[in-house]
Amino acid sequence: MLYSVRMRAAQGGAHDKGGKHISGAERLVSHGALMSTATAMLERALSHSRGEADFINLTVEAVPAEVVRNAVCLPIKSINVTSVTAGRAAAQAELIQAGVTPEAAAAGIDTLAGLANSLTGAMLVDARTGVRLDASNGRGIRVSRMDINDEQGYVRWLNHQGYNNIHIQEAVVLASKVMSAPGVVAELCWSDDPEYTAGYVATPVAYTRFTHLKPYGSDIGGRIFFIKDSIDLDQLTEYLKYQPVLISIQGEEARTDAVSN
């Protein structure tokens, strides 16, 4: 038996009552790790760079082992860029290479860049037309119920490549689940943490990190999932929100080739 532990924190009230999003976290852990995991999430909510939360929702649900699916961790590339403009141009090229049309890729970047407030979930966008398809009242689809299968091995694998921050540790797991979903072409994301300027494009081939996708000091971020127009939106949403997935590293030696340009 595993347990889904989920935290959402806001300032000024609950998210659905206009509260400012502060932090969120997702884990799938054993019974023995419940207390330490919950404590770490509470500490994170109360000491985040976006502010101190005054609303914290912590949810714990049992997950039977037989319903858990497995997916492979995406290999990581890192592209060093000198500016936000260069980063977004490189991200757009990566999206196009993955099969997103130039129009949809440009529209997606412009949409994230133009957000007035951070999204608490992801927008589902047609990879061909750039039209938003989810009906989530503006909040987006929140990906949930995922974790790494071997946390210590995963951290060693990341450290070997020079990645030792919580942002990439969590983002690669989430992106790996998203890319295991049917009909997802690519993901575009940058963080809402003010001090973290990096963002990424995930595809079924790789998680590609760009060092600058937003200005330093901006607390607005979000993510977009570019999807095929033939996909069943209800089934995709169900998978992203509710399907428990454990991510495993395979072929470790072949996945340590961080690329810098």
Secondary structure, 3 states (H helix, E strand, C coil): CEEEEEEEEEECCCHHHCCEEEEEEEEEECHHHHHHHHHHHHHHHHCECCECCCEEEEEEEEECHHHCEEEECCCEEEECCCCHHHHHHHHHHHHHHHCCCHHHHHHHHHHHHCCCCCCCCEEEEECCCCCECCCCCCCCECCCCEEECCHHHHHHHHHHCCCCCHHHHHHHHHHHHHHHCCCEEEEEEECCCCCCCCEEEECCCCEEEECCCCCCCCCCCEEEEEECCCCCHHHHHHHHHHCCEEEECCCHHHHCCCCCC
